[in-house]
């Protein structure tokens, strides 16, 4: 919660600059307002909205909660406070809710397409700088599961890493002596030959990157017959139109950066009563 408090306070400081010019001339007394949805979707941002309201000292009652479905015209929250405070917080408050809800809505679109299948839907590290915790929170609300939060979560060897490694088996053996015993090693592969080498070298997770569904089924068959303990992740070309096709290949997880970076903000507005 400390990070959230810091996040919302910095967001307010960014918008207010040296101070809202309306602040000293704002009408006195308390006012009430509503936040209204102007789009359909899935709501997210309640956790951050409450933190912002507490930080800026206005009352906020959410009528919609993280994960709730929204329809155009729904009242999301009711606010009560000084006019100067509500108005100086308005844009930041709405930005947070709109951004989070856009990601949650996109994640929910993906999740709903594979909800009947036994597969993990993952986001990626393709997040906006300094917004990773926030954007991955919104992704979870929408129904996705977080992949790595950072480079310290899992040792992933992508194509760029592999270009620097001469002996993969020796490298992994050494790595397992240096990293935490519970930390997995994931290896990115683009061909069946790379998959075989990575599994035989001791990889815990194999990412099938930019492979066709047919290629992945071949990988799944090989894994099941030779290395059943290895987890398989499909990545690359995972979109709303292809996610179900890839989910039916037999992999354990799908990852898609578009859950976050292709999400479009929902439209909300604040109206004074």
HELIX and SHEET records of a PDB file:
HELIX    1   1 UNK A    2  UNK A   16  1                                  15    
HELIX    2   2 UNK A   23  UNK A   25  5                                   3    
HELIX    3   3 UNK A   46  UNK A   56  1                                  11    
HELIX    4   4 UNK A   83  UNK A  113  1                                  31    
HELIX    5   5 UNK A  132  UNK A  142  1                                  11    
HELIX    6   6 UNK A  159  UNK A  162  1                                   4    
HELIX    7   7 UNK A  168  UNK A  178  1                                  11    
HELIX    8   8 UNK A  192  UNK A  201  1                                  10    
HELIX    9   9 UNK A  213  UNK A  226  1                                  14    
HELIX   10  10 UNK A  243  UNK A  247  1                                   5    
HELIX   11  11 UNK A  258  UNK A  261  1                                   4    
SHEET    1   A 4 UNK A  59  UNK A  62  0                                        
SHEET    2   A 4 UNK A  75  UNK A  82 -1                                        
SHEET    3   A 4 UNK A  30  UNK A  37 -1                                        
SHEET    4   A 4 UNK A 268  UNK A 272 -1                                        
SHEET    1   B 2 UNK A  41  UNK A  42  0                                        
SHEET    2   B 2 UNK A  69  UNK A  70 -1                                        
SHEET    1   C 6 UNK A 120  UNK A 122  0                                        
SHEET    2   C 6 UNK A 253  UNK A 255  1                                        
SHEET    3   C 6 UNK A 231  UNK A 235  1                                        
SHEET    4   C 6 UNK A 205  UNK A 209  1                                        
SHEET    5   C 6 UNK A 185  UNK A 189  1                                        
SHEET    6   C 6 UNK A 155  UNK A 157  1                                        
END                                                                             
